């Protein structure tokens, strides 16, 4: 049937009336677009002939429709038809009439874009390529013809360049010859054609192309326009092939720099293209360009102010603050000359400098000395577009400073932050001049610079606030200001208010507050919302503390209140504005409540009303928390009851953030207003609370338990409250304590809960203790209780005993020691718990009144169960903490005499030392000597466990007695025994903690002697050094900054697979390969990962990615995982270095995501492989976010592979949305 319909359509398509033809062609298009359309061989011939015929139709709209018909037709006809159509169209293009050429060209482009499979493409290309080459190269072709052919060829190469490998040489020859064409349009299209071809060329052909272009550049007497084309060609090549161009920089960079400096006066374009090409090198070949960076820096700085036709006589004399507007009119911006294109050079120089800043973090200090003053000086640029680029370049400099110095506090003379601080006065002076300019765009740009400055150096504008106020005021109140400018000005004001000390602003509050408050009344919601946020900061600044001395804030209270109240009561406005108004009102009431007594009955009910609205309730709940914690004790009597009822109901809601905020707000309200809230309300809250306590959400649990403690601690509460807690919350708490996930804040809250419960009425200590101890009993359904749960129970028991007082405590200890004495080895769980409880109680209280407790504990060292042994060593150590003078000598004596129990006793000693190092306690000298002698004797122990404990002990003692230990450890780095060397390095690792300690300045000069063991011949020592470096990079990066140039190459060397560490173990029926270097490689990559966070400016990423990271991506599972993380980090922080080598990273990633485990693999292997695929996809998702990644065909191919496989695509999709 369909074919009959088509036949009648085809008849009408050849009719005389053009309207008929149009309608028929339109019908044909609809038919072809139908899903089920199929054509037999005869119909195919008819269809293709008639569509080609319609292309030449005299009526433009008919031929336009015919082109649209081609798109579906290409997919529906056979290859031979398609090739036939292509040939006919090529014939039309090359030999047809002029008026048919355009349409033939569009038709060919349509075919190219619609062909999807490579098999069909191959057939079409065989006939298409030679024709196009002919059209481009054969003599006598018109310029238009060449341009059309080049256009089509560009599309073809872009899509199928890699299918045409056999023709590459031919194509390249044809195209290179066109670079010297006399027609500019031909040259321009040739450049983009060669660029499209370049990304799929082999290295040899790429070299051939580059050599040819460089030769043209070097030859004398070439016309300037040819030189320009060749320079454009170099830029386009490097953009197309990325890092592969690196090897040709030696030939090209000097030529470009030379052209830049020696070009004739008016050849601006030549300079522009040269700078653009250099910019492309900086971003795409970071590794190979490094030797030219200084030259390029000087070049860009020279051309940043290149303005031959203009002498700047307006220099420094417009500096006086008070000059009138009038003389501004004749300012530098008046000079215009349409012929003058020197601005293009300045723009290219600014962008090239930006590329240098972004891609070379290690040059930052140098850039501050050389580039920063020049950039600040160029803020006065007269072309607005260029000025924006100068601003953006400066912003990149600030951002890079922020990236590099993240987490650094020291401001030495050479650190980028210090250098930036010196420039602040100049920056402010220059920016102030920009804020007085007429144009909006300039002012917006100036505010973005200021904004970035405050983000990087939070308190740097303290001395300059006065001079900036007028700029802010003008931006906010000027008639001509756009919303965009107001938003920028407000964001900057908010950042400044938040990051400087309040007293700095007090002289200017009057000038600041009125424009900000009038902005609150703006119509555009984004301006209003920003203005409200600024008001919030303003409230804090106006009254930084409740005494409020030194600054009279009263005149500002009511104006701010009225402005916010208007917004708060308004119903029809954007959600963002509503939320900002609510939180701002909360701040206002909590800060000025004592001056707003009359207004409270009006504004508090509005806030309560907002709690009833689903969109605003979360913000309103948080606002009440702010009000409740106010030191002014705001009078909430008019709404309190209502608020409590609402909040209690919110505890049932599904929205997690709301429940969380509600718990916090209730807690604050009960602390402040407990006497005004009845016990009946408490009971309701407790019932709601109990359902929130579970290990599925520990943060919520902690908040709920804290609230519960607050309720119980309220002395005025009736006995029913305690009863409600016992019936509702206690069972939940006893279930929670068995969870193996319990830790951190939730565990602390649970301990407090039990302590508070003992104090609260009608809950007996014995009943509580009993229920705690019995919760450790293994139940028949769930088996034993997890070790983590036993530790939690023991901690709660200890807190409970201490809360109950000495007498109860003693009876409990006696009961616990009886359990240990009663040597029924059958009940190991009971003994295990008893030991842990003794340890926890002993740590908090001196147990020396219980005779021989240490001997009873040490008896358990004989137990057949491992967990009881370790619990006993934990208990002994913690009991010793309670009374060092009595028990420490006992432990040391035992270590000397009891060879068998050494490991356990060392663990006890470790408990003692770790506790002391945290509590900053001192040991007596004699015991330190003893401990050290003992530890150094065990450095070479054969057992790795013993060595690790010894290292941790040494590291933690070093925190207490650094002057003794650092030299003692350093001496042993030269010990002949490898184990000793490794142990002392690990000891140093344990001594580098996050908080500042007195060891820091002692170890600073010595640390290299430990870390340099990274080149030791023993792998254990090397690994120890890598781990120590990792810890130092994480906790105290400044210790190692200076050593990195020397350490990094050694560290990278540890990431390589070392064949000599791989051995084969013969297990009889089969051989097993053991790789002893695996742990070391894994540690080395993890160390690099840490260094990227803390010392980015020292790591030269491009020299690391290839070859080291590339080999890691192809390594063992344990190594691949950290490598994927590193790759994601680099893609985020140094995208240019990654882009430069993207192609070479694709293969290992592809291999990883396509890896299938063996048929007989165990579940563990399958799961590990799943994890690995997800981790690789995570890295791929980060790579995909880099802009410019599309220049790598291989990466495109990888993304295609992922999108073809439904399982991979699903995983990729879920990862991307994480």
N, C-alpha and C positions, 0 to 999 in steps of 0.2 A: 504493500500500500504506500509506504513512505516513498519508495522509488517512483511510483506513478506521480505522486505529488511533485517530486523533484523534477520529473520530466516536463510537467506542465510549467513549472517555474522556469526551467531552462528555455522553453519556447518563448515565454514572455520576455526573458532577458534580452532577446535579440530584436525586440520590437522597435518600431520607429519612434514611438513617443517616449521622451526621456523620463516622464513621470512613471510610465509603466515599467521602464527599465529599473528605475530607482526602487519602486515597490517590490519588484521581483527579486532584485539583489538583496533587499532587506529580508524578504521571506527566506531566501537561500541561507542568509546568515543565521536566522533563527533555526532552520533545519539542521545546519551543520553543528550548531551549539548544543543540540539535544544529546543527552547521554547515550541513547541507544543507536545513534546513527552509524550505519555500516554501508560501504559502497562496494559493488563488484567491479571487476576490472574495466568493463566497458564504461560504466558510470564514472569511474575515476578519470578516464581519459577525457570524457565529455566535460566533467567538472573543471579539471585543471585547465583545459583549453579555454573554457568560457570565462573563467575568472581572470585568466591572463588577458583575454580579449577585452573584458570590461575595464581592465586597468588603463587602457588607452582611450576609454570613452571620452568624448568631447566634453560631456557634462562633469564638472569637477566633483559634485557630490556623489555621482555614481561611482567614479573611479575611487573615491575615498572609501565608499562602502566595500568595494571589491578588495581593497587592501585589508579591511577588517575580516573579510571572508577567508583571506589567506591563513590567518592565525589558526582557526580550528581545522582548516583543510590540511595543513602541514601534518597535524597529528593523525589524520584519518586516512591518508593515502600511502601507497607503498613507496619503498626507497627509490625504485626506478622512476616512478612518476615525479618524485621530488627532485631527483637529479635532472630530469628532463626540464622541469619548470625552472630550476636554477639556471640551466644552460640558456634557456630562452631569455630569461631576464637579463643574464649577463650580456647576451647579444644585443638586447634592447639598450642596455646601459652604454655599451661601448660603440655600437654602430647605429643605434636608432636615432630618431629625430630628437632635437633639443628638448621639445616640450614633453617628451615621454621619459626623459632621463631621470627627472626627480622622482617620478612615481616608481620607476624600476628600482631606483636606489632604496626607496622606502620599503618596497616589497622584499628586496633581498635582506634588508635589515630585519624585517618581520620574520622571514624564514630562519635567519640565524638565531633570533631570540627565542623562537618557538621549538627548535629542535632540542630534544631533551637527552636522548640516549647517545652514547658515544659511537655506537655502531653506525647509526644513521648519519651522525655528524661526519664520521670518517668518509662516507660515500659522497656527501655533499661537498666536503672540503676538497676532495680530489679534483672535482671539476671547477670549483669556485676559485681556489687559490691561484692557479696559473692565470686565469682570466684577470683577476684583480692585479696581479703583478704586471701583467701586460698593460693594463690600463694605467698603471703608475709609471712604468718605465719606457714604454715604446714612444719613440719620438713623434712629434706631431699631435700629441694629446693636448687638449685645452686644459687650462688651469682648473676650470670647474670640474672637468672629467676626473682629473687627478684627485681633487679634493673629495669628490664623491667616493672614489675607489678607496682612498685612504680612510675615509670615515667608516666604510663597511669593514675594511680590513681590521681597523682598530677594534670594532665589535667582535669580529671573529677571533682575533688574538686574545682578547680579554676573556672570552668564554672558553675557547678550545685551544689556546696556545700550546698546551702540553700534548695535544694529540698530533701536532704537526711537526714533531721533532725532525723528521726526515727533511722537511722543507726549510728548517730554521736558517741554514746557511744562505740558501737562495734568497729567502725573505730579507735577511739582514743586509745582504749585498744590495738588494734593490732599494731598500729604505735608506741605507747610508748614502747612496748616491743622490737621494732627493734632498739631503740636508744642505746641499749647495745650490738648490734651485733658486731662481731669481725671484720667485713669487713668495712673499712673506706667508700667505695663507697655506701654501703647500708645505713650507718649512715647519710651520706651527703644527699642522696635522701630522707631519712625519714624526715630530718629536713625541707626540702622544702615542703614535703607533709603535715606535721603537720601545717606548716605556712599557706598553702592554706586552710586547714580545719579550722584553728583557726578563720578566719574572719567571718565564719558563725556559730561558736559554741555559745551556750548559756553561760551566765556568770558562771553558776555552773560548766559546763564542762571545761571552760577555767581555772577556779580556780583549777580544778582537775589536769589538765595538768601541770599547773605551780607548784603546790605543789609537784607533782611527780618529775619534773625536779630539783626543789630546794632540794628535799630530796636526789636525786642522787648526787647533788653537795656537800651536807653536809656530806654524809657518807664517813668515812675515808677509806683509802686503795684502792680507785678506781684508775684504771690506768689513767695516765695523758691524754691519747688520748680520754678516755670516758669523762673526765672532760671538755676537749675542745669542744667535741660535745655538751655537755649539755649547755655550755656557749653560743655556737653558736645558740642553740635552743632558749635560752632566748632572744637573740638579734632578731632572726627571728620572734619570737612570738610578741615582742613589735612592730616590723615593720609592722606585719600583722594586729594587732588589734588596734594599735594607743592608744588613751587615755584610752581604756578599761583596759589596763595593769596597769594603775595608782595604783589601789588598791593593787597590788602585789609588789610594789617597796620596801615596808618595809622589805619583806623577801629577795628580790634579791639583792638590791644595796649593803648592807653590805657584802654579800657573795662575790660579784664580786670585791669589793674594796680589800677585804681580799686576794682573789686569786692573784690579781694584785701584791700586795706587797710581798706575801709569795711564789710566784712561784719560781721554781728552776732556777738557773742561765741561762740555755739554753732553757727554755721553752718560747720562744718569742711568739709563736702563741697563747698561753693561754692569755698572756697579751694583745695581739692585739685584740682577740675576746672580752675580758672583756671590753676594751676601746670602741670597736665598739658598744657593747650592751649599755654602758652608754651613748654614743652619741645618740643612738636611743631613749633612755629614755628622754634625754634632749629635743629632738625635738618633741617627741610625747606625753609626759606626763608632760608638763611644770608645771602644778599646783601641782602635787604630788611630783615632784622631788625637789621642792624648798628647803626643809630642808637639802638636801644632797649637795647642790651646792658648798658650801665652800670646803667640803671634795674632791669633784670631781675636783675642781679647783687645789687644791694642788697636787692631783694625776697626773693630766695632765701636770702640770709644772715640776713635778719630771721626768716624762717619756719623756718629750719633748727633753731632752738631754741624754736619756738613751743609752749609747754606751759602753757596758762593754769591748769590745775587742780593744778599741782604746783610747790612752791617748793623749790629745790634747796639745802637747808641743809647738805648733805654736802660742800660745796665742797672746799676744798683740804686738809682736815685728815686725810685718809686717806693722806697722802703718805709717812709714815715707813715705811721699808723693813721694819722689824722687827715691825709690828703683827701680832697673832695672828689666826688664822683666825676665832676666835669673833666678834669684832666685825664681821666681814665679813657675818655673817648678817643683821644689821639694815640692810644697805646699801640703797642707793637702789632696788634691783630689787624690794624687797618691796611697793612701792605698786602696787596694781592697782585698776582701776575699769572695769567692763565697759562702762559708758556712754561712757567717754572715748574719742573717736575722733580726738583731736588728732594722734595718731601718723601718721594718713594725710596730714596737711598736711606734717609733717616729712619723711615719705618722699617726697612729691611734690616738696618743695623740694630734697631731696638729688638726686633724679633730674634735676630741671631744671638744677641747678648742674652735674651731670655732663655734660649736653648742652651747656652753655655752654663747659665746659672742652674737650670733644672738638671742638667746631665752631669755636672761636676761638683758634687757636694764637697769634695776634698779641697776645692779652690776657694772656699767661702771667705777665709780670712783675707786672702789676696784680693778677692772681689771687693771686699769692704774698703780696702785701702785704695784700690784703683778705680773701680766702677761706681761705687756708691756716691762719692761727691759729684761725679759727672752726671749721674742720673738725676740727682736732686737739682742740679743746675739746669738740666733740660726740662724740668717741669714747666719752664717758661716757653716751650715750643709753640710756634704760632699756628701750625696746622692742627686742627683739633683731632683728626684721626690719629695723627702721629703722637699727639700728646697722650691719647688713650693708651697707645702701645707703650709709651714710656712709663705711664702709671702701672700698666700690667706687668712690665718687666720688673719694676721696683717691687710690686706685690709678690712676684715670684721669688725675689731675693729675700723678702721678709719670710715667706712661707718656708723656703729652704732653711732659713735660720731656725725657724721653729722646729722643722723636722730633725735637723742635725743635733740641736741642743736639747731635745726632749729629755726631761729628767735630770739635766745638769743644773746644779745650783751654783757651782763656783764661777766667779767672774774674774778670770785672770786677764792679764793685759792683752792676750792674743785671742781670747775666745770671741767668736762672732757676736755673741750677745753684748759683750763689753764694747766692741767696736761700734755696734749699732747704737748703743746708748750715747756714745760720743757725738753721733750724727744727729740726735733728736732735735736739738735747737735749730739746726739748719733746715731739717725736714719741715718743722712746724712753720718756720719763717716762709719757706717756699710755698707750702701748702696754703698758708693764710692768704698769700697773694693770689693763689688760684681760686680761693673761695670768694674773692672779690670780683672775679671775672663775670662777664655777662651770661655766658652760655650755661645752660642747665647741665649738659653732658660733662663739661669740665668739673662742675661742682660735685656731680655724682662720683666722678673718677677720684676727685680729691678725698671725698669721704671714704671711698673704699680703701684708699691707701692708709688713712688714719685708722680705720677699723682693723685692718690687718696688723698695723703697728701695735695697737693696744692688745690684740690677741697674743702677739709674740712677746712683747715686753709690757706686762700688765701695768706697772706703776710708773711708766716713763714720762707721763705728761703732767706730773704733779706741778711743775713750775710753769707750765704753759697754758693752764686752763683759761686764765684771763684772756689771753690773746685769741683763743679759739671760740669763746662764747659768742662774739659778734657774728662769726661765720654761721654758727648753729642757728642763732636767732634769725639771721637774715634768710637762711634756707627755709626756716619754718614759717616765717611770717610774710615773706615776699609774695606779692600778688602773682608774679609770673612762675612761682615754683610749681613743679609737677609733683604728683603723688610719689613718683619714683624717688625724687630728690628728698622729699620729706621722710620717706621710709629710711633711706640711707642715713640721713642726719639723725633720725631718732635711734636707729640701731647703734650708731656710733655713740650717741649720748648715753644710751643704756650701758654699753660696754665700759665706757669711761667711768660712769657713776659706780658701777659694780666693782671696778678693779683698783680704785684709788681710795685713800682714806677720806672720810667724810669732811673733815675740817678744811680740806683743800677747796671745797666748793662753797663753803658758807658765805664768802663775800659775794658770790654770783647767783645765789638762789633766786633773788628777785628777778634778775634778767632772764634766768632759765625757765622759771616756773610758768610765766604767763604764756610764752609761745607753746610750751608743751601742753598746758591745759587747754589752750584753744585748739590744739591738734586733736585733743580727745573728742572735740565736737565735730571733727571732719566727717564728710559724707562717706568717703571711701573706707571700707571696713579695715583694710590692711594698715592704713595710716592710724586709724583709731586704736586698733589692737596694739600696734607698736607703742603708741603714745601712752596707753594704759600700762604697758610693761615699764616704760620709763618712769611713770608715776610711782610704780611700786618701788623702784630704786630710789626715787626722790624722797619718798616717805622715810626710808631707812637713813638717808643722808641727812635729812633735816633734823631727825632726832635719833642720833646713833645710840644713845643710852638714856635710861629713864630719868636720870637726874636732869639731863638736858641743859647742863650749865654751859655758859659761853656763847650760846646762840639762841636767839629768841625765835622759836618755831611757831608761836601761836598765830601770827598773822596768816600763815599758810594753811592752817588746818581746815578752815571752812571753805576757802576756794577749791582746795583739792577734793574735799568731801563732796561739794556740790557738783563738781565736774563728773566725778565717778558715779554719784548717786543718779544723775540724769541717765547715764548709760546703763546703770544697773536696773532701773525701773522700766526702761524701754523694752518692749517685748519683741518688736519686729526687727531683729538684727542678726548679723552673722554669728554663728556659734563661737568662733574665735573671740569675737568682741565680748560676748556674754561671759565666756570663761575668764578672760583677762579682767573684766570688771569685777567678777566675783572674787578672784584671788587678790585683786588690788584692794577691794573693800575689806577683806579679811585682815590684810596687813595694816590698813589704815586704822581699823578699830583697835587692833592689838597695840598699835604704837601711840595713837592719840586718844584712846578711849576716855581718859580722864578729862579731856577737853571737849568730848562729844556727848556728855551725859544726856543732854536734852534730845539729841538726834537718835540715840540708840533705839528707843521704842519704834522709830520709823524704819531704820535700816535693817535691824536684825530680823524682823518678820519677813522682809524681802529675801534675805539669805535662806531662811527656813523654807520659804516658798520654792526657791531654786533647788532645794534638796528634794523636793517632790517631783521635779521634772527629770525625766530619764537622761536627757542630753547633758544637763548641767550638774547632776547630783554629785558626781565624783569630785568636781572642783569645789562644790559647796562644802562637802565633808572635809576636804583639806583646809578650807578657809576657817572652819570652826576649830580645827586642831591648832591653827596659828593663834586664833583668838584665845583658846583655852590656856595656851602656854604663856600668854602675856603676863609680864610681871606686874601689870597694873590691876590685876584681878577685876576684869571688866564685869559689870553687873549684867548677868544673863537671865535674871529671874523671869523676864517676860516670855522667854522662849525655851527655857531649859528643859522642861518636862517634855515638850513637843519634840525637841531635838533628840533626846534620849530614846523616845519611842521610835522615831524614824530610824535612828541608827541601829537600834536592836533589830528592827525588821530587815535592815540591809545585810545583816550577817547571814541571812538565808539566801541572798541573791546569788546568781550563777557567776556574775562578773567578779573575777579574782581581784583585780585592782581595787574595786569598790570595797570588797570585804577587808582587804589589807588596810586601806585608808581608814575604814570604819573602826577597826580594832585600835589603831593608833589614836584616833580622835577620842574614842570612848575612854581610853586610858588617861589621856590628858584631862578630859572633863572630870573624871572621877577623882583624880589627884587634886584638882583645883576646887571642885564644887561638890565633893562627896557628901558634905553635911546637908546639902539641899536636895540630894537625890535619895529617895526612900529605899529601904531594904527590899521592898517588893520588886522594884525595878531591877535591883541587883540580881534577884533570883531568876528573873526572866532572862537577863543577859547571860547568866551562867548556863542556863539550859541551852541557849543558842550557841554559846561558846563550845560546849562539849563536843558538838558535831564537827568542829574545825580541827580537832586535835588528831592528827594521823601522820604517818611517815610519808604520805604521798606528797605533802607540801610542808617541808620543815620550816620555811620562813613564816608561813601563816601560823603554824603550830607554836613557834616561839612567841609571836605576837599575842596569840590567844592565851598562852600560859602566863605571860607577863601581865596581861589584863586581869587574869584570874588572881594572881598574887596581889595586884593593887586592890582588888575587891576584898580579899581576905584581910589585908593589912589595915583596912579601914576600921578603926577601933569602934566606931559607932554602929557597925553593922550588927544585925540581930543574929542570934545563934542559928537561925534558919539558913543563913548564907553558908555557914560552915557545913551544915547538913547537906545543902544542895551540892556543894563542891564534892563532898564525900560520895554522894550517890551518883552524881552525873560525871564529874571530871576525873575523879580518882581511877575508876575502871579504865577510862581512855588512857590515862597516864601510865597505868601498869601495862597496858597493851603496847603503848608506844615504846616503853623502856626496853622491850624485847627486840625492837627493830635493829637490824644490823646497819641501818642507814643513819641512825641518830648521831649527830655530832655538832660541834660549833655552838652557835647561838641557841639552838633548840635544846641542846643538852644542858647548857648553863641555865636556861629558863626552867627546865625540868628540876634541876637541883634546887633552885630557889623555891620552886613550887612545894617540894617536900619540906624544905626548911620552914616555909611560911605555914604549911599545914600543921606542923607540930605546935607552933605558937597558937594557931587559931583554936578556938574553944572546941570542946567535945570531940577531939580526935586523939586517941591515945598513941603514945610513942610505940608501945609494944605491938599494937595491932598493925601500925604502919610498917615497922621493921619486919614483922612477920610476913606481911603481904609482899614486901620488896624481896625478901629472901626466897619466898616460895615462888616468886615469878621466875626464878632462875631454874626451877625444877624442870627437867625434860618432860614434855607432855607426850602421851602416847600418839597423838595425831601428828604433831609437827616434829617429833624427834627432839634432839638437843637444842640448846640455845646458842646463838652465835657468840663467838669470842668478844666481838665488839659490844654485844648486849651485856655480857658479864661485866665488862669494864664500866659501862654506863651504870649498871646496878650498883657496883662497888662505889662509884663516885657518889651516887645518891645516898647510899647507906652512910658514907662518911659525913656528908653534909648534915644528914639527919641526926647522927650521933652528936656532932658538935653543937647543933642547934638545941639539942635536948639537955645539954649540960654535962658536967664531969661525971656525975654518979652513973647516969645512964650509959655514958660512954665506956666507963670501966667495965660495967657488966657485959656490955656488948663484946668488948675485946676479949674478956674472959671466955664468953661463949664461943667466940671464933677460935681461940687457941684450943679450946676443948675439942672442937671439931677436928683440928689438926692432930691432936694427941690421940684421938680415938682412931687407931690406925686400921680402919676398915677400907682397904684399898678399892673396895667395890664402888664406893660412892665418890668417883673422881670429881664430878661436877661440883659437889658440895665443897670439897677441899679447895678446888680451883677458886671458887668464889670467895671462900674464907681468906685465902692468901691475898687476893686482890683487895678485899675490904681492909685487911690489916695494913696493906701498903698505903691505901688512900687515907686511912685514919692517921697512920704514923707520919705521913708527910705533913699533915695539918696540925699534929699535936705530939708532944714528947711522950713516948710510951715507956720510958726507962723505969717507971714505977712497977711495970709488970716484969717480974724477974725472969731471966732466961728466955725472953721472947725470941731473941736472935737465934738461940740454939734450936728452939722449936721450929722456927721457919727453915733453918738450914737443913733440918732433918728431911724436909720435903725434896731436897736436891736428889735424894736417893730414889724418888718415885719412878716407876716404870713409864709414866706418861710424860711426853714432851711438854704439853701445855702446863702441867703442874710445875715442872722444873722452871720454866720461864716465868711463871707467876710468882714462884718463890724468890727468884732472883730479883724480880721487880719489887716484891714486898720488902726484901732485905734492904735494897737500896733506898726505898722511900722511908723505911723506919729509921735508917741512918740519917736521913735529911732532918728528921725531927730532933735528933740529938747527936751532932757530929762528934763531939769530943769523946763520947762513949763508944759509938758504933763504928766510926771510920777506921780506927786502929784495928778493930776486930776483923773488918773486911780485908784490910791490907795483909794482916797476919795470915788469914786463911788463904789468900791468893798465893802467898809464898809457900805454904805448906801443903796445900791440897792440889796436886797436879790434875787429878781427874775432874775436879769441879771448876777448873780455871775459867772456862768460857762463861759459865753462869755467874761466877763471882765478878768477873770483869764487867758483865752486864750490870750487876748491882752497883759497881763503882761508877759506871757510866751514868746511871740514874742520879747518883749523888752529884757528880760533876755538872751534868746538864742543868739540874735544878739550881746549883750554885751560880752557874754562869748567867742564868736568866734572872736570878734574884740579886745579882751583883754582890754576892757575899764574898768574904775573904776566907782563904784557908790559912792555917798556921804554916809558917815557913817549913817547919820540920816535916809536916805531913806532905807538903808539896814535893819536897826532895824525895821522900819515900815513894810517893805516887809516880814521880817521873822515872826514878830508877827502875821501878817495877814495870812501867809501861814500855820503856825503851828496851828492856830485856825481852819483851814479847813482840817486838817489831817484826822479827824474822820468822814468827811462827808459821808452820806449814799450813795451818788452817786459815782459809780466807776469812771465815767468820771472826776469829780472834783478831786478825789484823785490822778488820774494819772497826771493831769495837775500840781497839787501841787507838786507831786514828781519830775516831770521834772524841774519845777522852782527851787526847792531846789537843785537838782543835778547840775543845770547849775550855780546857785549862788555859790555853793561850789567851782566851778572852779575859780571864781573871788575872793572869800573871804574864802579860805579853813580853815584858823586858827580859824575863828569864827564858821564855820558850822560843821566841823567834830565833835567837842565835843558836839555841840547842838544836832546833829543827834544821837550820841552815847547814850546820856542820854535817848533818847526816845525809844531805843531798849528794855528798861525794862518797857515801858508804859503798864498799864493794858489793854488798848484798842488794840485789834488785828489790827484794821485798821491802827492805828498810827504806830505800829511796821512794818506792811507791807509797808506803805508809805515811811518810812525812808530807808528801805532796797532798795526799787525801786529808791529812790533819789540817793543812793550810786551807783546803776547801771548806772544812767544817768551821774554820775560824772567820770566814768572810760572811758576816750576816748582814741583813738589810739595815738594821739600826746602826747609827754611828757608835763606834766603840773606841776605847783608848788604844787598841791594837793597831788602828788604821795608820797612824803616822809612823809607827815602828816598822810595820811590814811594808809600807810604801817603797822605801829604797831597796828592800831585799827581795821583793816578790819575783823579780826576773830570775833569780837563781833557782826558784822552784819551777816557774813556768817553762824555763828553757829546757827542762827535762823532757819536753815534747820531742826532742831529737835523740832521746836515750835509745840504746840498742834493744832494750827489753820492752816488749809490747805492754806489759802490765804498768810499767812506769809511764809510758807514753799516754796510756789511757787515763791514768791518774792525773797527769798534767792537763789533758784536754778537759776532764771533768772540773778541775780546779779553775781553769780559764773560763769555762762556762758559768760557774757560780760567780766568779768575779765580775764577768760581763753583766750578769743579771743583777747582782746586789750592789756592786760598787764599781761601775764602769770606769770611774776616774783613776782607779788603781792601775789599770792596764792600758789606758789610751796611748801612752807614750811608747809602749812596747809593741803595739800591733804591727807597725811596718815590718818588724823583724819576725813576729810570731805568725802572721797570717800565712805566708808561703809554707811554713812548717805545718801549720794546721791543715791547709789544703792538701798537703802531701799525705796526711793521715786518711784522707777520704778515698784514696786509690786502692783498688783491690791488689793486695800484695801476694803474688804467687807463692812466695816462700813460706807464707803462713797457712797455706792450704795443704792438708795432709789427708791421706787415705787410710782409714782404719779397716783392717781385714777382720770381718766378723764371721769367718768361715763360709757359710753359704752365700753371703753377699758382702760387697764392700760398701763402706759408708764414708762419705767425704765430709771432713770437718774443716770449717773455715775459722781459724783462730783469730783472724783479723776483723771478724764481723762486728764484735762489740765495739772495737776501736773506731771503725768507720761510722757506726751509728752515733757514737758519742761525738765524733768530729762534726758530723752534719748538724746534730742538735746544738752544738756549740756555735756553729755559723748562724743558725736560726736565732739564737739569743743575741749574737753580735749585731744582727740586722736591726734588732729593736733598740739596742742601746748605743751602738757605735757606728751608725750608718755611714758617717762621713769618712771613716777609716777604711771600710771594706770597699774595695774596688769591684763592684758586682760583675763588670763585664769580663774581668780576667778570671772570675770564679765560675761563671755559668758554664762556659766551655773552657776546658774539658771536664772540670770536677763535677759540677751538678749534673751534667749530661750523663756521666758514667754512673752517678748515684741513682738516676732515674731508671737505670737498667739493672740495678743491683738486686740484692736479696730483699724480701718483704720488709724486714725491720729497717732497712736503709731507705727503701722507697718512701715510706710514710713521712719521715722528716723532710725528705727531698720535695715531696709534693707541697708540704707546708711552706718550705723556703720559696718555692716557685711562686706560690700565691702571694707571699709577702713581697717578693721582688716585683711581681706584676703590679702590685699596688704602689710600691714606693719608688721603684726605678724602672718605670715602664719602658724607657728608651733602651736600656741595656738589654731587656728581655726581647723587645721587638727585634733588636739587632741580630739575635741568634735564634729567632722563633723556629725557623725551618728545622734546625738540627734537633730541637726538643720534641718534635712531633712523633718521630718513630718510636722512641721508648714509651711515650704515653699511649700511643695506639696499641703497642704490644701489650701494655698492662691492661687496657680496658677490654681487649679481645681475648685475654688469657682464660682458658677453660681448665678447671682442675680435672684430674684423672677420674675415670668412671668409678674407681673403688676408693675415692678419697673419703676420709672421715669427715664428720660434720664440722669439726673444728677447722679443718683446712678450707672447707667450702665457705665457712663464715669469714675466715681471714681473707679469702680471696674477694668476697663481697665488700669487706671493709676497704680493701686496697682499691677496688674499682671505684668505690665512692670517693675515696681520697684523691684518686687521679682525676675524676670528673670535677671535683672541687677546684683542683688546680686549673683544669681546662676552663672552667667557668670564669676564674680570675683572669686567665689569658684573654678570654673572649671580651672582657670588659675594656681591654686596652684599646684606645682609638688608634687606628692605623694598622691593626692586626690583619686587615684584609689584603695587605700587600703580599702576604705569604700564601701561596697556592696550596702548599702542603697543609697549612692549618685549616684552610677552607675545606680541603678534602677530608680532614679529620672531623670537622663539624658535620660534613655530609654523612660520613660513616655513622656518627652518633645518631643523626636524625633518621637514618634508614632503619636502625635497629630499635624496635619499639621498647624493649626492656631498658636499653641504655638511655633512650630519649626520656623515658619516664623518670629514671633515676636522676638524670641531668636536670630535668625540669624541677624536681622536688628540691634538689640541692641549690638551684639558682634562686628559688624562692625562700630559702631558709632565712 
